[in-house]
Amino acid sequence: MRKARNLAAGIAIVMACACGGALVAQEAGKPVKLSTGKPFGAAQTSSTVADPQVDGKVLRVVVAAAEKPWHAGINTFINEKVAAGDRIKATLWLRASSVEPGETAMVEAVIRESDPPATAYGKPARLKLTDRFAPYVIEGTATKASPAFKVTVAMHLGFARQTVDIAAVQAVKLPPAPQP
């Protein structure tokens, strides 16, 4: 994770490694405690693998097939209460290890409630992943108060047969948006 930490230098947040454990980095905003990522869906398999690009391990999710994008993915739960109006910003360190240089793979990411109807805290972002790790940023505003472990940074991976590597997920609570 040294390379990922170096890329995020100068910014205070708690970073949850996809493969477990918490690392401290820096980000503007209040750090948010996160759980270890939990893959879901029958169409995927996952494992931790060593990766020299991040000087550590990554969570590798292999999607064999899925009818809908949300049939395979990973949830990283926020381990603390979320108040109505909280603005949450998440940075996801991702790559598609199944693509060749110059190609991309699609995933969708959103901050949302974990229980049905899984209300999204912003528009889901369609992310085009390359064969190199890169940071992808999503943001959302809580529409209601939720207890710990009831809000998640969700990634939907079931767009195609693909392999996605997750190096880290970071999140912060931002100050309230300025009112017009």
CYANA upper distance limits for C-alpha pairs under 8 A (distance plus 0.5 A):
  1 MET  CA      5 ARG  CA      6.54
  1 MET  CA     54 VAL  CA      5.05
  1 MET  CA     55 ASP  CA      5.70
  1 MET  CA     56 GLY  CA      6.18
  1 MET  CA     57 LYS  CA      8.43
  1 MET  CA    167 ALA  CA      8.10
  2 ARG  CA      6 ASN  CA      6.52
  2 ARG  CA     54 VAL  CA      6.83
  2 ARG  CA     55 ASP  CA      6.53
  3 LYS  CA      7 LEU  CA      6.78
  3 LYS  CA     53 GLN  CA      7.76
  3 LYS  CA     54 VAL  CA      6.00
  3 LYS  CA     55 ASP  CA      7.42
  4 ALA  CA      8 ALA  CA      6.91
  4 ALA  CA     54 VAL  CA      6.71
  4 ALA  CA     93 TRP  CA      8.38
  5 ARG  CA      9 ALA  CA      6.54
  5 ARG  CA     25 ALA  CA      6.81
  8 ALA  CA     25 ALA  CA      7.34
  8 ALA  CA     26 GLN  CA      7.29
  8 ALA  CA     27 GLU  CA      8.20
  9 ALA  CA     25 ALA  CA      7.33
  9 ALA  CA     26 GLN  CA      6.68
 10 GLY  CA     26 GLN  CA      6.05
 10 GLY  CA     27 GLU  CA      7.45
 11 ILE  CA     25 ALA  CA      7.32
 11 ILE  CA     26 GLN  CA      4.02
 11 ILE  CA     27 GLU  CA      3.78
 11 ILE  CA     28 ALA  CA      6.19
 12 ALA  CA     24 VAL  CA      7.87
 12 ALA  CA     25 ALA  CA      5.98
 12 ALA  CA     26 GLN  CA      3.33
 12 ALA  CA     27 GLU  CA      4.48
 12 ALA  CA     28 ALA  CA      6.56
 12 ALA  CA     29 GLY  CA      7.68
 12 ALA  CA     30 LYS  CA      7.98
 12 ALA  CA     31 PRO  CA      7.08
 13 ILE  CA     24 VAL  CA      6.60
 13 ILE  CA     25 ALA  CA      5.69
 13 ILE  CA     26 GLN  CA      5.32
 13 ILE  CA     27 GLU  CA      5.60
 13 ILE  CA     28 ALA  CA      8.15
 13 ILE  CA     29 GLY  CA      8.06
 13 ILE  CA     30 LYS  CA      7.39
 13 ILE  CA     31 PRO  CA      4.78
 13 ILE  CA     32 VAL  CA      7.43
 13 ILE  CA    170 GLN  CA      7.45
 13 ILE  CA    171 ALA  CA      7.29
 13 ILE  CA    172 VAL  CA      6.75
 14 VAL  CA     22 ALA  CA      7.19
 14 VAL  CA     23 LEU  CA      6.58
 14 VAL  CA     24 VAL  CA      5.37
 14 VAL  CA     25 ALA  CA      6.59
 14 VAL  CA     26 GLN  CA      8.22
 14 VAL  CA     31 PRO  CA      5.90
 14 VAL  CA     32 VAL  CA      6.68
 14 VAL  CA     33 LYS  CA      6.74
 14 VAL  CA     34 LEU  CA      8.19
 14 VAL  CA    170 GLN  CA      6.74
 14 VAL  CA    171 ALA  CA      7.46
 14 VAL  CA    172 VAL  CA      8.34
 15 MET  CA     22 ALA  CA      6.17
 15 MET  CA     23 LEU  CA      5.49
 15 MET  CA     24 VAL  CA      6.24
 15 MET  CA     25 ALA  CA      6.89
 15 MET  CA     34 LEU  CA      8.09
 15 MET  CA    168 ALA  CA      7.18
 15 MET  CA    169 VAL  CA      6.50
 15 MET  CA    170 GLN  CA      4.92
 15 MET  CA    171 ALA  CA      7.60
 16 ALA  CA     20 GLY  CA      7.35
 16 ALA  CA     21 GLY  CA      6.67
 16 ALA  CA     22 ALA  CA      5.14
 16 ALA  CA     23 LEU  CA      6.75
 16 ALA  CA     33 LYS  CA      8.33
 16 ALA  CA     34 LEU  CA      6.37
 16 ALA  CA     35 SER  CA      7.28
 16 ALA  CA     36 THR  CA      6.84
 16 ALA  CA    168 ALA  CA      6.40
 16 ALA  CA    169 VAL  CA      5.99
 16 ALA  CA    170 GLN  CA      6.58
 17 CYS  CA     21 GLY  CA      6.17
 17 CYS  CA     22 ALA  CA      6.47
 17 CYS  CA     23 LEU  CA      7.54
 17 CYS  CA     36 THR  CA      7.22
 17 CYS  CA     37 GLY  CA      8.49
 17 CYS  CA     58 VAL  CA      8.31
 17 CYS  CA    167 ALA  CA      6.88
 17 CYS  CA    168 ALA  CA      5.06
 17 CYS  CA    169 VAL  CA      6.96
 18 ALA  CA     36 THR  CA      6.23
 18 ALA  CA     37 GLY  CA      5.78
 18 ALA  CA     58 VAL  CA      6.80
 18 ALA  CA     59 LEU  CA      6.06
 18 ALA  CA    166 ILE  CA      6.46
 18 ALA  CA    167 ALA  CA      6.26
 18 ALA  CA    168 ALA  CA      5.63
 18 ALA  CA    169 VAL  CA      7.20
 19 CYS  CA     36 THR  CA      7.24
 19 CYS  CA     37 GLY  CA      7.81
 19 CYS  CA     48 THR  CA      6.56
 19 CYS  CA     57 LYS  CA      7.00
 19 CYS  CA     58 VAL  CA      6.24
 19 CYS  CA     59 LEU  CA      5.84
 19 CYS  CA    167 ALA  CA      8.18
 20 GLY  CA     36 THR  CA      5.66
 20 GLY  CA     37 GLY  CA      8.18
 21 GLY  CA     36 THR  CA      7.60
 27 GLU  CA     31 PRO  CA      8.27
 27 GLU  CA    172 VAL  CA      7.81
 28 ALA  CA    172 VAL  CA      8.04
 28 ALA  CA    174 LEU  CA      8.04
 29 GLY  CA    172 VAL  CA      5.96
 29 GLY  CA    173 LYS  CA      5.99
 29 GLY  CA    174 LEU  CA      5.34
 29 GLY  CA    175 PRO  CA      7.39
 30 LYS  CA    172 VAL  CA      5.75
 30 LYS  CA    173 LYS  CA      5.53
 30 LYS  CA    174 LEU  CA      7.11
 31 PRO  CA    171 ALA  CA      7.04
 31 PRO  CA    172 VAL  CA      5.12
 31 PRO  CA    173 LYS  CA      7.02
 32 VAL  CA     78 ILE  CA      7.41
 32 VAL  CA     79 ASN  CA      8.13
 32 VAL  CA     80 GLU  CA      7.89
 32 VAL  CA    170 GLN  CA      8.41
 32 VAL  CA    171 ALA  CA      5.99
 32 VAL  CA    172 VAL  CA      5.54
 32 VAL  CA    173 LYS  CA      7.05
 33 LYS  CA     78 ILE  CA      6.44
 33 LYS  CA     79 ASN  CA      5.73
 33 LYS  CA     80 GLU  CA      7.02
 33 LYS  CA    171 ALA  CA      8.24
 34 LEU  CA     76 THR  CA      6.99
 34 LEU  CA     77 PHE  CA      6.15
 34 LEU  CA     78 ILE  CA      5.14
 34 LEU  CA     79 ASN  CA      5.74
 34 LEU  CA    170 GLN  CA      8.30
 34 LEU  CA    171 ALA  CA      8.18
 35 SER  CA     76 THR  CA      6.17
 35 SER  CA     77 PHE  CA      5.72
 35 SER  CA     78 ILE  CA      6.91
 35 SER  CA     79 ASN  CA      6.73
 36 THR  CA     76 THR  CA      6.61
 36 THR  CA     77 PHE  CA      8.14
 37 GLY  CA     74 ILE  CA      6.63
 37 GLY  CA     75 ASN  CA      6.02
 37 GLY  CA     76 THR  CA      4.89
 37 GLY  CA     77 PHE  CA      7.89
 38 LYS  CA     74 ILE  CA      5.77
 38 LYS  CA     75 ASN  CA      5.68
 38 LYS  CA     76 THR  CA      6.77
 39 PRO  CA     44 GLN  CA      8.48
 39 PRO  CA     46 SER  CA      7.54
 39 PRO  CA     61 VAL  CA      8.10
 39 PRO  CA     72 ALA  CA      8.04
 39 PRO  CA     73 GLY  CA      6.06
 39 PRO  CA     74 ILE  CA      4.49
 39 PRO  CA     75 ASN  CA      6.85
 40 PHE  CA     44 GLN  CA      7.80
 40 PHE  CA     71 HIS  CA      8.13
 40 PHE  CA     72 ALA  CA      6.17
 40 PHE  CA     73 GLY  CA      5.89
 40 PHE  CA     74 ILE  CA      6.23
 40 PHE  CA     75 ASN  CA      8.11
 41 GLY  CA     71 HIS  CA      5.80
 41 GLY  CA     72 ALA  CA      4.94
 41 GLY  CA     73 GLY  CA      7.16
 42 ALA  CA     71 HIS  CA      8.00
 42 ALA  CA     72 ALA  CA      7.53
 43 ALA  CA     63 VAL  CA      6.29
 43 ALA  CA     64 ALA  CA      6.07
 43 ALA  CA     65 ALA  CA      5.88
 43 ALA  CA     66 ALA  CA      6.09
 43 ALA  CA     71 HIS  CA      7.44
 43 ALA  CA     72 ALA  CA      6.36
 43 ALA  CA    158 GLY  CA      8.33
 44 GLN  CA     61 VAL  CA      7.02
 44 GLN  CA     62 VAL  CA      5.92
 44 GLN  CA     63 VAL  CA      4.89
 44 GLN  CA     64 ALA  CA      6.43
 44 GLN  CA     65 ALA  CA      8.05
 44 GLN  CA     72 ALA  CA      6.37
 44 GLN  CA     73 GLY  CA      8.20
 45 THR  CA     61 VAL  CA      6.30
 45 THR  CA     62 VAL  CA      5.84
 45 THR  CA     63 VAL  CA      7.25
 46 SER  CA     59 LEU  CA      7.38
 46 SER  CA     60 ARG  CA      5.97
 46 SER  CA     61 VAL  CA      4.89
 46 SER  CA     62 VAL  CA      6.66
 47 SER  CA     59 LEU  CA      6.32
 47 SER  CA     60 ARG  CA      5.93
 47 SER  CA     61 VAL  CA      7.31
 48 THR  CA     57 LYS  CA      6.67
 48 THR  CA     58 VAL  CA      5.98
 48 THR  CA     59 LEU  CA      5.02
 48 THR  CA     60 ARG  CA      6.40
 49 VAL  CA     57 LYS  CA      5.76
 49 VAL  CA     58 VAL  CA      6.04
 49 VAL  CA     59 LEU  CA      7.00
 49 VAL  CA     60 ARG  CA      7.23
 50 ALA  CA     55 ASP  CA      8.46
 50 ALA  CA     56 GLY  CA      6.19
 50 ALA  CA     57 LYS  CA      4.77
 50 ALA  CA     58 VAL  CA      6.95
 51 ASP  CA     55 ASP  CA      6.78
 51 ASP  CA     56 GLY  CA      6.18
 51 ASP  CA     57 LYS  CA      5.98
 51 ASP  CA     58 VAL  CA      7.05
 52 PRO  CA     56 GLY  CA      7.04
 53 GLN  CA    133 PHE  CA      8.33
 54 VAL  CA     58 VAL  CA      8.45
 54 VAL  CA    167 ALA  CA      7.69
 57 LYS  CA    167 ALA  CA      7.75
 58 VAL  CA    165 ASP  CA      6.67
 58 VAL  CA    166 ILE  CA      6.10
 58 VAL  CA    167 ALA  CA      5.22
 58 VAL  CA    168 ALA  CA      8.27
 59 LEU  CA    165 ASP  CA      6.11
 59 LEU  CA    166 ILE  CA      5.63
 59 LEU  CA    167 ALA  CA      7.05
 60 ARG  CA    163 THR  CA      7.35
 60 ARG  CA    164 VAL  CA      6.31
 60 ARG  CA    165 ASP  CA      4.95
 60 ARG  CA    166 ILE  CA      6.94
 61 VAL  CA     73 GLY  CA      8.44
 61 VAL  CA    163 THR  CA      6.15
 61 VAL  CA    164 VAL  CA      5.79
 61 VAL  CA    165 ASP  CA      6.82
 62 VAL  CA    161 ARG  CA      8.16
 62 VAL  CA    162 GLN  CA      6.55
 62 VAL  CA    163 THR  CA      4.90
 62 VAL  CA    164 VAL  CA      7.04
 63 VAL  CA     72 ALA  CA      7.36
 63 VAL  CA    157 LEU  CA      7.67
 63 VAL  CA    158 GLY  CA      6.93
 63 VAL  CA    160 ALA  CA      7.73
 63 VAL  CA    161 ARG  CA      5.73
 63 VAL  CA    162 GLN  CA      5.83
 63 VAL  CA    163 THR  CA      6.62
 64 ALA  CA    160 ALA  CA      8.40
 64 ALA  CA    161 ARG  CA      5.65
 64 ALA  CA    162 GLN  CA      7.62
 65 ALA  CA    158 GLY  CA      7.35
 65 ALA  CA    160 ALA  CA      6.92
 65 ALA  CA    161 ARG  CA      5.98
 66 ALA  CA     71 HIS  CA      6.30
 66 ALA  CA     72 ALA  CA      7.17
 66 ALA  CA    158 GLY  CA      5.64
 66 ALA  CA    159 PHE  CA      7.61
 66 ALA  CA    160 ALA  CA      7.55
 66 ALA  CA    161 ARG  CA      8.42
 67 GLU  CA     71 HIS  CA      7.27
 67 GLU  CA    158 GLY  CA      7.87
 68 LYS  CA    158 GLY  CA      6.58
 68 LYS  CA    159 PHE  CA      7.34
 69 PRO  CA    107 VAL  CA      8.33
 69 PRO  CA    108 GLU  CA      8.27
 69 PRO  CA    156 HIS  CA      5.96
 69 PRO  CA    157 LEU  CA      6.24
 69 PRO  CA    158 GLY  CA      4.33
 69 PRO  CA    159 PHE  CA      5.23
 69 PRO  CA    160 ALA  CA      8.49
 70 TRP  CA    156 HIS  CA      5.25
 70 TRP  CA    157 LEU  CA      7.24
 70 TRP  CA    158 GLY  CA      6.51
 71 HIS  CA    156 HIS  CA      7.86
 71 HIS  CA    157 LEU  CA      8.32
 71 HIS  CA    158 GLY  CA      6.41
 72 ALA  CA    156 HIS  CA      6.54
 72 ALA  CA    157 LEU  CA      5.94
 72 ALA  CA    158 GLY  CA      5.43
 73 GLY  CA    154 ALA  CA      7.88
 73 GLY  CA    155 MET  CA      5.86
 73 GLY  CA    156 HIS  CA      4.97
 73 GLY  CA    157 LEU  CA      5.36
 73 GLY  CA    158 GLY  CA      7.34
 74 ILE  CA    154 ALA  CA      6.46
 74 ILE  CA    155 MET  CA      5.82
 74 ILE  CA    156 HIS  CA      7.33
 74 ILE  CA    157 LEU  CA      8.40
 75 ASN  CA    152 THR  CA      6.44
 75 ASN  CA    153 VAL  CA      6.31
 75 ASN  CA    154 ALA  CA      5.08
 75 ASN  CA    155 MET  CA      6.94
 76 THR  CA    152 THR  CA      5.90
 76 THR  CA    153 VAL  CA      5.66
 76 THR  CA    154 ALA  CA      6.96
 76 THR  CA    169 VAL  CA      8.23
 77 PHE  CA    149 PHE  CA      5.78
 77 PHE  CA    150 LYS  CA      7.54
 77 PHE  CA    151 VAL  CA      6.41
 77 PHE  CA    152 THR  CA      4.72
 77 PHE  CA    153 VAL  CA      6.82
 78 ILE  CA    148 ALA  CA      6.82
 78 ILE  CA    149 PHE  CA      5.86
 78 ILE  CA    150 LYS  CA      7.72
 78 ILE  CA    151 VAL  CA      6.18
 78 ILE  CA    152 THR  CA      6.22
 78 ILE  CA    153 VAL  CA      8.09
 79 ASN  CA    148 ALA  CA      5.38
 79 ASN  CA    149 PHE  CA      5.61
 80 GLU  CA    147 PRO  CA      7.22
 80 GLU  CA    148 ALA  CA      4.56
 80 GLU  CA    149 PHE  CA      7.20
 81 LYS  CA    145 ALA  CA      7.94
 81 LYS  CA    146 SER  CA      6.31
 81 LYS  CA    147 PRO  CA      5.00
 81 LYS  CA    148 ALA  CA      4.97
 81 LYS  CA    149 PHE  CA      8.35
 82 VAL  CA     86 ASP  CA      7.04
 82 VAL  CA    142 ALA  CA      7.70
 82 VAL  CA    145 ALA  CA      6.00
 82 VAL  CA    146 SER  CA      5.64
 82 VAL  CA    147 PRO  CA      6.90
 82 VAL  CA    148 ALA  CA      7.60
 82 VAL  CA    151 VAL  CA      8.08
 83 ALA  CA    142 ALA  CA      7.34
 83 ALA  CA    144 LYS  CA      6.93
 83 ALA  CA    145 ALA  CA      4.71
 83 ALA  CA    146 SER  CA      6.96
 84 ALA  CA    141 THR  CA      8.36
 84 ALA  CA    142 ALA  CA      5.62
 84 ALA  CA    143 THR  CA      5.75
 84 ALA  CA    144 LYS  CA      4.55
 84 ALA  CA    145 ALA  CA      5.01
 84 ALA  CA    146 SER  CA      8.30
 85 GLY  CA    141 THR  CA      6.22
 85 GLY  CA    142 ALA  CA      5.57
 85 GLY  CA    143 THR  CA      6.58
 85 GLY  CA    144 LYS  CA      7.58
 85 GLY  CA    176 PRO  CA      7.72
 86 ASP  CA    141 THR  CA      6.03
 86 ASP  CA    142 ALA  CA      5.81
 86 ASP  CA    173 LYS  CA      7.07
 86 ASP  CA    174 LEU  CA      7.78
 86 ASP  CA    175 PRO  CA      8.31
 86 ASP  CA    176 PRO  CA      7.33
 87 ARG  CA    139 GLU  CA      7.68
 87 ARG  CA    140 GLY  CA      6.22
 87 ARG  CA    141 THR  CA      4.82
 87 ARG  CA    142 ALA  CA      6.98
 87 ARG  CA    173 LYS  CA      6.05
 87 ARG  CA    174 LEU  CA      5.75
 87 ARG  CA    175 PRO  CA      7.41
 87 ARG  CA    176 PRO  CA      6.99
 87 ARG  CA    177 ALA  CA      8.23
 88 ILE  CA    111 ILE  CA      8.35
 88 ILE  CA    139 GLU  CA      6.10
 88 ILE  CA    140 GLY  CA      5.90
 88 ILE  CA    141 THR  CA      6.69
 88 ILE  CA    142 ALA  CA      8.28
 88 ILE  CA    171 ALA  CA      7.30
 88 ILE  CA    172 VAL  CA      6.25
 88 ILE  CA    173 LYS  CA      5.09
 88 ILE  CA    174 LEU  CA      6.52
 89 LYS  CA    137 VAL  CA      7.58
 89 LYS  CA    138 ILE  CA      6.35
 89 LYS  CA    139 GLU  CA      4.81
 89 LYS  CA    140 GLY  CA      7.12
 89 LYS  CA    171 ALA  CA      6.01
 89 LYS  CA    172 VAL  CA      5.95
 89 LYS  CA    173 LYS  CA      6.92
 89 LYS  CA    174 LEU  CA      7.47
 90 ALA  CA    137 VAL  CA      6.20
 90 ALA  CA    138 ILE  CA      5.87
 90 ALA  CA    139 GLU  CA      6.70
 90 ALA  CA    153 VAL  CA      7.92
 90 ALA  CA    169 VAL  CA      7.40
 90 ALA  CA    170 GLN  CA      5.95
 90 ALA  CA    171 ALA  CA      4.69
 90 ALA  CA    172 VAL  CA      7.10
 91 THR  CA    135 PRO  CA      6.56
 91 THR  CA    136 TYR  CA      5.99
 91 THR  CA    137 VAL  CA      4.97
 91 THR  CA    138 ILE  CA      7.04
 91 THR  CA    169 VAL  CA      6.30
 91 THR  CA    170 GLN  CA      5.64
 91 THR  CA    171 ALA  CA      6.82
 92 LEU  CA    135 PRO  CA      5.96
 92 LEU  CA    136 TYR  CA      5.58
 92 LEU  CA    137 VAL  CA      6.87
 92 LEU  CA    166 ILE  CA      8.06
 92 LEU  CA    167 ALA  CA      8.37
 92 LEU  CA    168 ALA  CA      6.53
 92 LEU  CA    169 VAL  CA      5.13
 92 LEU  CA    170 GLN  CA      7.03
 93 TRP  CA    133 PHE  CA      6.65
 93 TRP  CA    134 ALA  CA      5.99
 93 TRP  CA    135 PRO  CA      5.07
 93 TRP  CA    136 TYR  CA      6.92
 93 TRP  CA    166 ILE  CA      6.52
 93 TRP  CA    167 ALA  CA      5.84
 93 TRP  CA    168 ALA  CA      5.67
 93 TRP  CA    169 VAL  CA      6.84
 94 LEU  CA    129 LEU  CA      7.50
 94 LEU  CA    132 ARG  CA      8.46
 94 LEU  CA    133 PHE  CA      5.71
 94 LEU  CA    134 ALA  CA      6.30
 94 LEU  CA    135 PRO  CA      7.13
 94 LEU  CA    136 TYR  CA      7.89
 94 LEU  CA    164 VAL  CA      7.57
 94 LEU  CA    165 ASP  CA      6.23
 94 LEU  CA    166 ILE  CA      5.32
 94 LEU  CA    167 ALA  CA      6.67
 94 LEU  CA    168 ALA  CA      8.11
 95 ARG  CA    129 LEU  CA      5.86
 95 ARG  CA    130 THR  CA      6.13
 95 ARG  CA    131 ASP  CA      6.03
 95 ARG  CA    132 ARG  CA      5.94
 95 ARG  CA    133 PHE  CA      5.15
 95 ARG  CA    134 ALA  CA      7.16
 95 ARG  CA    164 VAL  CA      6.36
 95 ARG  CA    165 ASP  CA      5.86
 95 ARG  CA    166 ILE  CA      7.39
 96 ALA  CA    104 THR  CA      7.79
 96 ALA  CA    105 ALA  CA      6.66
 96 ALA  CA    129 LEU  CA      6.04
 96 ALA  CA    130 THR  CA      6.04
 96 ALA  CA    131 ASP  CA      5.65
 96 ALA  CA    132 ARG  CA      7.88
 96 ALA  CA    162 GLN  CA      7.77
 96 ALA  CA    163 THR  CA      6.23
 96 ALA  CA    164 VAL  CA      5.00
 96 ALA  CA    165 ASP  CA      6.63
 97 SER  CA    130 THR  CA      8.34
 97 SER  CA    131 ASP  CA      5.88
 97 SER  CA    132 ARG  CA      8.34
 97 SER  CA    163 THR  CA      6.12
 97 SER  CA    164 VAL  CA      6.45
 97 SER  CA    165 ASP  CA      7.01
 98 SER  CA    131 ASP  CA      7.90
 98 SER  CA    162 GLN  CA      6.19
 98 SER  CA    163 THR  CA      5.51
 98 SER  CA    164 VAL  CA      7.77
 99 VAL  CA    103 GLU  CA      6.23
 99 VAL  CA    104 THR  CA      6.80
 99 VAL  CA    105 ALA  CA      7.45
 99 VAL  CA    130 THR  CA      7.42
 99 VAL  CA    131 ASP  CA      6.34
 99 VAL  CA    162 GLN  CA      8.41
100 GLU  CA    104 THR  CA      8.46
100 GLU  CA    131 ASP  CA      6.90
101 PRO  CA    130 THR  CA      7.62
101 PRO  CA    131 ASP  CA      6.42
102 GLY  CA    130 THR  CA      7.70
102 GLY  CA    131 ASP  CA      8.47
103 GLU  CA    130 THR  CA      6.85
103 GLU  CA    131 ASP  CA      8.13
104 THR  CA    128 LYS  CA      6.17
104 THR  CA    129 LEU  CA      5.72
104 THR  CA    130 THR  CA      5.33
104 THR  CA    131 ASP  CA      7.94
105 ALA  CA    128 LYS  CA      6.03
105 ALA  CA    129 LEU  CA      5.61
105 ALA  CA    130 THR  CA      7.16
105 ALA  CA    162 GLN  CA      7.72
106 MET  CA    126 ARG  CA      7.23
106 MET  CA    127 LEU  CA      6.19
106 MET  CA    128 LYS  CA      5.35
106 MET  CA    129 LEU  CA      6.73
106 MET  CA    157 LEU  CA      7.84
106 MET  CA    159 PHE  CA      6.90
106 MET  CA    160 ALA  CA      8.43
107 VAL  CA    126 ARG  CA      6.38
107 VAL  CA    127 LEU  CA      5.81
107 VAL  CA    128 LYS  CA      7.22
107 VAL  CA    129 LEU  CA      7.98
107 VAL  CA    155 MET  CA      7.28
107 VAL  CA    156 HIS  CA      6.24
107 VAL  CA    157 LEU  CA      5.44
107 VAL  CA    158 GLY  CA      7.99
107 VAL  CA    159 PHE  CA      7.24
108 GLU  CA    124 PRO  CA      6.85
108 GLU  CA    125 ALA  CA      5.96
108 GLU  CA    126 ARG  CA      5.00
108 GLU  CA    127 LEU  CA      6.38
108 GLU  CA    155 MET  CA      6.07
108 GLU  CA    156 HIS  CA      5.51
108 GLU  CA    157 LEU  CA      7.21
109 ALA  CA    124 PRO  CA      6.14
109 ALA  CA    125 ALA  CA      5.78
109 ALA  CA    126 ARG  CA      7.15
109 ALA  CA    127 LEU  CA      7.85
109 ALA  CA    138 ILE  CA      7.71
109 ALA  CA    153 VAL  CA      7.69
109 ALA  CA    154 ALA  CA      6.08
109 ALA  CA    155 MET  CA      4.91
109 ALA  CA    156 HIS  CA      6.80
110 VAL  CA    120 ALA  CA      7.16
110 VAL  CA    121 TYR  CA      7.85
110 VAL  CA    122 GLY  CA      7.58
110 VAL  CA    123 LYS  CA      7.51
110 VAL  CA    124 PRO  CA      5.16
110 VAL  CA    125 ALA  CA      6.84
110 VAL  CA    138 ILE  CA      7.27
110 VAL  CA    139 GLU  CA      8.24
110 VAL  CA    140 GLY  CA      8.30
110 VAL  CA    153 VAL  CA      6.44
110 VAL  CA    154 ALA  CA      5.88
110 VAL  CA    155 MET  CA      7.17
111 ILE  CA    120 ALA  CA      6.54
111 ILE  CA    121 TYR  CA      6.04
111 ILE  CA    122 GLY  CA      7.54
111 ILE  CA    124 PRO  CA      8.31
111 ILE  CA    138 ILE  CA      8.06
111 ILE  CA    139 GLU  CA      7.51
111 ILE  CA    140 GLY  CA      6.53
111 ILE  CA    151 VAL  CA      7.69
111 ILE  CA    152 THR  CA      6.23
111 ILE  CA    153 VAL  CA      5.04
111 ILE  CA    154 ALA  CA      6.58
112 ARG  CA    118 ALA  CA      6.46
112 ARG  CA    119 THR  CA      6.04
112 ARG  CA    120 ALA  CA      4.66
112 ARG  CA    121 TYR  CA      5.78
112 ARG  CA    122 GLY  CA      8.48
112 ARG  CA    151 VAL  CA      6.13
112 ARG  CA    152 THR  CA      6.03
112 ARG  CA    153 VAL  CA      7.07
112 ARG  CA    154 ALA  CA      7.54
113 GLU  CA    117 PRO  CA      8.39
113 GLU  CA    118 ALA  CA      5.18
113 GLU  CA    119 THR  CA      5.87
113 GLU  CA    120 ALA  CA      7.02
113 GLU  CA    121 TYR  CA      8.29
113 GLU  CA    150 LYS  CA      6.26
113 GLU  CA    151 VAL  CA      4.85
113 GLU  CA    152 THR  CA      6.62
114 SER  CA    118 ALA  CA      5.91
114 SER  CA    149 PHE  CA      8.33
114 SER  CA    150 LYS  CA      5.64
114 SER  CA    151 VAL  CA      5.80
114 SER  CA    152 THR  CA      6.38
115 ASP  CA    150 LYS  CA      7.31
120 ALA  CA    124 PRO  CA      7.92
120 ALA  CA    140 GLY  CA      8.30
121 TYR  CA    139 GLU  CA      8.28
121 TYR  CA    140 GLY  CA      4.94
121 TYR  CA    141 THR  CA      5.54
121 TYR  CA    142 ALA  CA      5.95
121 TYR  CA    143 THR  CA      7.26
122 GLY  CA    139 GLU  CA      7.26
122 GLY  CA    140 GLY  CA      5.06
122 GLY  CA    141 THR  CA      7.02
123 LYS  CA    140 GLY  CA      8.30
125 ALA  CA    138 ILE  CA      7.42
127 LEU  CA    136 TYR  CA      7.96
129 LEU  CA    134 ALA  CA      8.48
133 PHE  CA    167 ALA  CA      8.41
146 SER  CA    150 LYS  CA      6.56
146 SER  CA    151 VAL  CA      7.50
147 PRO  CA    151 VAL  CA      8.50
157 LEU  CA    164 VAL  CA      8.23
